[in-house]
Amino acid sequence: MMCAAALCVNRTLFGKNFNNSPQPLAVSPDNGITALNDETTVIHTRNFSKAQGYAGFVPLDIYITNGNIDSIVALENSETPSFFARTAPLLNAWNGKSVREAAEMEPDAISGATYSSLAIIENVESGIAAYMNADSAKHTNSMPLKMWCALAVVLAACIVPLFVKNRIYLKVQLVANVIVLGFWAGQFLDYTLMLKYLSNGFSLPAALTAIVMLIAAFIYPLFGRRQHYCTHICPFGAAQMLVASFCTYKIKISPKILKGLDNFRKILWAVLMLLLWTDTASRWPDLELFQAFMFQSAPAGIIIAAGVFIALSAIVSRPYCRFVCPTGSLFKCAENI
């Protein structure tokens, strides 16, 4: 089902393009570096790097004038515009540096746009290395500290609950999910991320955390750990569970209403999947409430809706997870199969 969605929305599957329209020729090794004049040269990073952002490739053009980086221009990509806009300071980080200085730089990723930032950094490194006639790009197989912390939190959520049944530990884990995975690293599963991986494949090591999350979501249920991702890892689910723990009063919902709400979730999910399969309003994944963790760039409507569901979770157990979440519905469908 998700492969079909990836084909309909992105026209690619595991890196193979299925677009019927004529495609522009790829930049060849001979013309990946273009001399505009005697002073300015342009490096087309699409020729040297396949680094992926959050939703796909992030090609750049690097302008070098008299041996110094003049500007770096991001070309058309599939990143969510509001999030990618946050990388503007990073794109300017190399300006004015000599090529050798730029090759030695190690800029930090931008919070809230980590995947895009890492793709930009790798693209710049690859392009500069090619410009300097290096045999290969400067790849460091390293991730920012927050990404390693996020991976550690996810691994703990996957392993510790198998052996430890403790309320205090569970609350600590939920807090870590919200703070580290949600607000600090922006690591969570959603449709945008899954469609990206199906279309373009994984880019390591940046995708390690997401890979572990996908294992928890799709593989763990095969061994009896149903909804393990939703109840032990998902930062938005964790936020709802934490708020619920501070309020003892809960609204009693009749079985009839519960069934109606569950049917609503299924119908909503079916409609949203049809929108992807027909490539109609296929940008709806950008509206999933997980984006609220990147509050500095998330739309106000997303933040407000997320706040409403978090507040409602004080008296209704995990309302978004149980009655709305499209990503959670996908996981439930996989469990039932």
VEXVEXZA-533340 format. One record per residue (C-alpha): residue number from 0; y, z, x. Coordinates in nm, 3 decimals. Each point is the difference from the previous one (the first is absolute). Example, Ala and Ser with C-alpha at 12.3 -4.5 7.8 and 13.67 -1.06 7.14 Angstrom:
BEGIN
PATI resi       v       w       u
PATI    0  -0.450   0.780   1.230
PATI    1   0.344  -0.066   0.137
This chain:
BEGIN
PATI resi       v       w       u
PATI    0   0.000   0.000   0.000
PATI    1   0.240   0.090   0.278
PATI    2  -0.094  -0.308   0.203
PATI    3   0.093  -0.211  -0.302
PATI    4   0.332   0.185  -0.025
PATI    5   0.071  -0.057   0.372
PATI    6  -0.069  -0.372  -0.040
PATI    7   0.222  -0.031  -0.307
PATI    8   0.292   0.200   0.140
PATI    9  -0.001  -0.082   0.373
PATI   10  -0.210  -0.321   0.005
PATI   11  -0.188   0.138   0.302
PATI   12  -0.326   0.186   0.048
PATI   13  -0.101   0.164   0.330
PATI   14   0.258  -0.212   0.181
PATI   15  -0.105  -0.337  -0.148
PATI   16   0.273  -0.182  -0.190
PATI   17  -0.104  -0.152  -0.334
PATI   18   0.341  -0.131  -0.100
PATI   19  -0.034  -0.358  -0.127
PATI   20   0.358  -0.088   0.092
PATI   21   0.060  -0.158   0.339
PATI   22   0.045   0.263   0.270
PATI   23   0.245  -0.029   0.289
PATI   24  -0.160  -0.059   0.335
PATI   25  -0.052   0.314   0.204
PATI   26   0.217   0.045   0.306
PATI   27  -0.197  -0.120   0.301
PATI   28  -0.014   0.180   0.337
PATI   29   0.222  -0.271   0.146
PATI   30   0.288   0.042  -0.243
PATI   31  -0.025   0.369  -0.091
PATI   32   0.308   0.050   0.217
PATI   33   0.292  -0.225  -0.085
PATI   34   0.306  -0.056   0.220
PATI   35   0.303  -0.044  -0.223
PATI   36   0.227  -0.074   0.296
PATI   37   0.041   0.090   0.367
PATI   38   0.075   0.363  -0.090
PATI   39  -0.201   0.087  -0.314
PATI   40  -0.373   0.000  -0.056
PATI   41  -0.188   0.089  -0.321
PATI   42  -0.345   0.162   0.002
PATI   43  -0.204  -0.067  -0.315
PATI   44  -0.235   0.300  -0.019
PATI   45  -0.221  -0.160  -0.265
PATI   46  -0.151  -0.187   0.293
PATI   47  -0.084   0.308   0.205
PATI   48  -0.085   0.280  -0.241
PATI   49  -0.191   0.057  -0.321
PATI   50   0.141   0.350  -0.051
PATI   51  -0.001   0.101  -0.365
PATI   52   0.245   0.215  -0.188
PATI   53  -0.075   0.173  -0.329
PATI   54  -0.057  -0.314  -0.207
PATI   55  -0.062  -0.271   0.259
PATI   56   0.128  -0.166   0.317
PATI   57   0.353   0.072   0.122
PATI   58   0.112  -0.297   0.216
PATI   59   0.319   0.026   0.206
PATI   60   0.232  -0.229   0.193
PATI   61   0.133   0.163   0.319
PATI   62   0.324  -0.148   0.138
PATI   63   0.053   0.039   0.376
PATI   64   0.334  -0.092   0.155
PATI   65   0.051   0.004   0.376
PATI   66  -0.309   0.217   0.048
PATI   67   0.100   0.264  -0.258
PATI   68  -0.124   0.057  -0.355
PATI   69   0.277  -0.130  -0.225
PATI   70  -0.160   0.063  -0.341
PATI   71  -0.333   0.027  -0.178
PATI   72  -0.031  -0.168  -0.339
PATI   73  -0.275   0.082  -0.248
PATI   74  -0.140  -0.311  -0.168
PATI   75  -0.137  -0.026  -0.352
PATI   76  -0.277   0.252  -0.063
PATI   77  -0.186   0.180  -0.281
PATI   78   0.136   0.350   0.063
PATI   79   0.168   0.182  -0.286
PATI   80   0.372  -0.080   0.055
PATI   81   0.128   0.353  -0.065
PATI   82  -0.241   0.146   0.257
PATI   83   0.038  -0.277   0.258
PATI   84   0.378   0.043  -0.014
PATI   85  -0.051   0.337   0.167
PATI   86  -0.116  -0.172   0.318
PATI   87   0.347  -0.146   0.068
PATI   88   0.083   0.264   0.267
PATI   89  -0.329  -0.078   0.175
PATI   90   0.074  -0.374   0.005
PATI   91   0.326   0.082   0.180
PATI   92  -0.161   0.240   0.250
PATI   93  -0.054  -0.271   0.264
PATI   94   0.343  -0.164  -0.031
PATI   95   0.188  -0.019   0.330
PATI   96  -0.307   0.090   0.208
PATI   97  -0.121  -0.222   0.278
PATI   98  -0.340  -0.156  -0.050
PATI   99  -0.155   0.237   0.253
PATI  100   0.166   0.304  -0.157
PATI  101  -0.119  -0.111  -0.342
PATI  102  -0.356  -0.037   0.131
PATI  103   0.003   0.363   0.114
PATI  104   0.145   0.145  -0.322
PATI  105  -0.215   0.214  -0.232
PATI  106   0.207   0.042  -0.319
PATI  107  -0.119   0.228  -0.278
PATI  108  -0.115  -0.128  -0.337
PATI  109   0.231   0.048  -0.298
PATI  110  -0.108   0.270  -0.247
PATI  111  -0.081  -0.149  -0.339
PATI  112  -0.069  -0.342   0.151
PATI  113  -0.262   0.084   0.262
PATI  114  -0.224  -0.305  -0.043
PATI  115   0.297  -0.239   0.010
PATI  116   0.142   0.179   0.305
PATI  117  -0.325  -0.018   0.197
PATI  118  -0.029  -0.371  -0.081
PATI  119   0.356  -0.063   0.121
PATI  120  -0.062   0.192   0.324
PATI  121  -0.323  -0.190   0.070
PATI  122   0.166  -0.333  -0.078
PATI  123   0.286   0.070   0.239
PATI  124  -0.237   0.111   0.276
PATI  125  -0.214  -0.310  -0.046
PATI  126   0.296  -0.237  -0.003
PATI  127   0.167   0.153   0.305
PATI  128  -0.328   0.001   0.192
PATI  129  -0.042  -0.370  -0.076
PATI  130   0.358  -0.066   0.109
PATI  131  -0.066   0.175   0.329
PATI  132  -0.307  -0.222   0.049
PATI  133  -0.231   0.298  -0.037
PATI  134  -0.365  -0.074  -0.050
PATI  135  -0.013   0.219  -0.308
PATI  136   0.221   0.218  -0.214
PATI  137   0.064   0.364   0.077
PATI  138  -0.240   0.178  -0.239
PATI  139  -0.042   0.374   0.030
PATI  140  -0.260   0.090  -0.264
PATI  141   0.224   0.291  -0.084
PATI  142   0.163   0.122  -0.316
PATI  143   0.299   0.223  -0.066
PATI  144  -0.074   0.372  -0.012
PATI  145   0.040   0.012  -0.375
PATI  146  -0.269  -0.265  -0.045
PATI  147  -0.245   0.202   0.208
PATI  148   0.090   0.309  -0.203
PATI  149  -0.058  -0.194  -0.320
PATI  150  -0.341  -0.111   0.126
PATI  151  -0.087   0.361   0.086
PATI  152   0.100   0.118  -0.349
PATI  153  -0.211  -0.270  -0.167
PATI  154  -0.302   0.073   0.219
PATI  155   0.031   0.370  -0.085
PATI  156   0.014  -0.084  -0.370
PATI  157  -0.312  -0.215   0.035
PATI  158  -0.209   0.241   0.209
PATI  159   0.100   0.362  -0.062
PATI  160  -0.059   0.003  -0.381
PATI  161  -0.361  -0.103   0.064
PATI  162  -0.062   0.340   0.159
PATI  163   0.283   0.230  -0.114
PATI  164   0.070   0.113  -0.356
PATI  165   0.313   0.208   0.031
PATI  166   0.312   0.010  -0.218
PATI  167   0.229   0.089   0.287
PATI  168  -0.126  -0.291   0.209
PATI  169   0.034  -0.235  -0.298
PATI  170   0.364   0.099  -0.051
PATI  171   0.075  -0.047   0.371
PATI  172  -0.161  -0.343  -0.014
PATI  173   0.202  -0.097  -0.308
PATI  174   0.323   0.109   0.167
PATI  175  -0.090  -0.204   0.311
PATI  176  -0.075  -0.301  -0.219
PATI  177   0.342   0.017  -0.163
PATI  178   0.205   0.074   0.312
PATI  179  -0.185  -0.197   0.268
PATI  180  -0.160  -0.288  -0.193
PATI  181   0.270  -0.031  -0.263
PATI  182   0.347   0.077   0.131
PATI  183  -0.048  -0.025   0.378
PATI  184  -0.244  -0.285   0.063
PATI  185   0.003  -0.179  -0.337
PATI  186  -0.378  -0.043   0.004
PATI  187  -0.179  -0.060  -0.330
PATI  188  -0.212  -0.260  -0.174
PATI  189   0.157  -0.232  -0.251
PATI  190  -0.043  -0.357  -0.121
PATI  191   0.251  -0.143   0.249
PATI  192  -0.192   0.139   0.295
PATI  193  -0.342  -0.107  -0.126
PATI  194   0.117  -0.353  -0.080
PATI  195   0.149  -0.022   0.349
PATI  196  -0.328   0.091   0.167
PATI  197  -0.200  -0.239  -0.217
PATI  198   0.241  -0.283   0.074
PATI  199   0.062   0.052   0.370
PATI  200  -0.258   0.248   0.129
PATI  201   0.059   0.323   0.189
PATI  202   0.231   0.055   0.294
PATI  203  -0.121   0.282   0.226
PATI  204   0.083   0.269   0.085
PATI  205   0.270   0.019  -0.269
PATI  206  -0.259  -0.048  -0.277
PATI  207  -0.232   0.284   0.107
PATI  208   0.137   0.249  -0.252
PATI  209  -0.022  -0.249  -0.286
PATI  210  -0.356  -0.095   0.096
PATI  211  -0.110   0.364  -0.022
PATI  212   0.177   0.029  -0.335
PATI  213  -0.182  -0.309  -0.130
PATI  214  -0.332   0.150   0.110
PATI  215   0.080   0.317  -0.195
PATI  216   0.100  -0.202  -0.306
PATI  217  -0.287  -0.249  -0.014
PATI  218  -0.287   0.132   0.215
PATI  219   0.007   0.373  -0.066
PATI  220  -0.074  -0.043  -0.374
PATI  221  -0.327  -0.170   0.093
PATI  222  -0.112   0.336   0.140
PATI  223   0.112   0.212  -0.293
PATI  224   0.360   0.068   0.111
PATI  225   0.168  -0.154  -0.304
PATI  226   0.380  -0.029   0.008
PATI  227   0.006   0.158   0.347
PATI  228   0.304  -0.202   0.106
PATI  229   0.192   0.083  -0.319
PATI  230  -0.067   0.374   0.008
PATI  231  -0.003   0.070   0.375
PATI  232   0.218  -0.261   0.174
PATI  233   0.249  -0.183  -0.225
PATI  234   0.344   0.155   0.067
PATI  235   0.124  -0.061  -0.355
PATI  236  -0.313   0.155  -0.147
PATI  237   0.042   0.292   0.241
PATI  238   0.359   0.053  -0.116
PATI  239  -0.116   0.018  -0.362
PATI  240  -0.277   0.247   0.085
PATI  241   0.240   0.224   0.194
PATI  242   0.249   0.016  -0.285
PATI  243  -0.283   0.073  -0.245
PATI  244  -0.112   0.296   0.212
PATI  245   0.330   0.179  -0.058
PATI  246  -0.022  -0.010  -0.380
PATI  247  -0.282   0.171  -0.186
PATI  248   0.093  -0.140  -0.340
PATI  249  -0.156  -0.336  -0.084
PATI  250   0.033  -0.210  -0.313
PATI  251  -0.327  -0.036  -0.187
PATI  252  -0.059  -0.366  -0.074
PATI  253  -0.249  -0.084  -0.272
PATI  254  -0.302  -0.217   0.093
PATI  255   0.131  -0.273  -0.232
PATI  256   0.335  -0.020   0.180
PATI  257  -0.171   0.015   0.340
PATI  258  -0.216  -0.294  -0.098
PATI  259   0.306  -0.189  -0.119
PATI  260   0.183   0.065   0.329
PATI  261  -0.303  -0.109   0.199
PATI  262  -0.021  -0.321  -0.204
PATI  263   0.370  -0.057   0.067
PATI  264  -0.065   0.031   0.375
PATI  265  -0.283  -0.253  -0.018
PATI  266   0.202  -0.247  -0.206
PATI  267   0.301   0.036   0.230
PATI  268  -0.218  -0.060   0.304
PATI  269  -0.161  -0.307  -0.159
PATI  270   0.342  -0.147  -0.081
PATI  271   0.128   0.063   0.352
PATI  272  -0.308  -0.163   0.152
PATI  273   0.053  -0.304  -0.224
PATI  274   0.358  -0.021   0.125
PATI  275  -0.132  -0.019   0.357
PATI  276  -0.271  -0.252  -0.082
PATI  277   0.253  -0.228  -0.170
PATI  278   0.271   0.068   0.261
PATI  279   0.228   0.112  -0.283
PATI  280   0.232   0.291   0.078
PATI  281  -0.221   0.051   0.303
PATI  282   0.259   0.222   0.173
PATI  283  -0.085   0.295  -0.225
PATI  284  -0.189   0.177   0.286
PATI  285   0.343   0.065   0.153
PATI  286   0.068   0.226  -0.299
PATI  287  -0.292   0.239   0.053
PATI  288   0.137   0.353   0.019
PATI  289  -0.133   0.063   0.352
PATI  290   0.312  -0.179   0.122
PATI  291   0.204   0.306  -0.103
PATI  292  -0.105   0.169   0.326
PATI  293   0.230  -0.247   0.179
PATI  294   0.284   0.145  -0.205
PATI  295   0.271  -0.130   0.233
PATI  296  -0.076  -0.359  -0.101
PATI  297  -0.204   0.032  -0.321
PATI  298   0.170  -0.115  -0.324
PATI  299   0.154   0.281  -0.205
PATI  300  -0.229  -0.082  -0.294
PATI  301  -0.311   0.055   0.213
PATI  302   0.130   0.335   0.125
PATI  303   0.090   0.115  -0.352
PATI  304  -0.336  -0.106  -0.145
PATI  305  -0.185   0.173   0.284
PATI  306   0.204   0.316  -0.060
PATI  307  -0.083  -0.005  -0.370
PATI  308  -0.374  -0.024   0.065
PATI  309   0.016   0.271   0.266
PATI  310   0.183   0.232  -0.241
PATI  311  -0.241  -0.084  -0.282
PATI  312  -0.295   0.088   0.224
PATI  313   0.101   0.368  -0.030
PATI  314  -0.138   0.004  -0.355
PATI  315  -0.230  -0.307   0.000
PATI  316  -0.257  -0.039   0.275
PATI  317   0.078  -0.305   0.222
PATI  318   0.154  -0.211  -0.280
PATI  319   0.081  -0.305   0.213
PATI  320  -0.341  -0.005   0.167
PATI  321  -0.193   0.041  -0.324
PATI  322   0.198  -0.215  -0.243
PATI  323   0.203  -0.262   0.192
PATI  324  -0.077  -0.062   0.369
PATI  325  -0.118  -0.363   0.050
PATI  326  -0.135   0.075   0.347
PATI  327  -0.200   0.294  -0.134
PATI  328  -0.133  -0.221  -0.280
PATI  329  -0.129  -0.244   0.261
PATI  330  -0.184   0.281   0.177
PATI  331  -0.150   0.122  -0.328
PATI  332  -0.118  -0.351  -0.082
PATI  333  -0.171  -0.022   0.340
PATI  334  -0.168   0.337  -0.059
PATI  335  -0.134  -0.110  -0.338
PATI  336  -0.144  -0.317   0.150
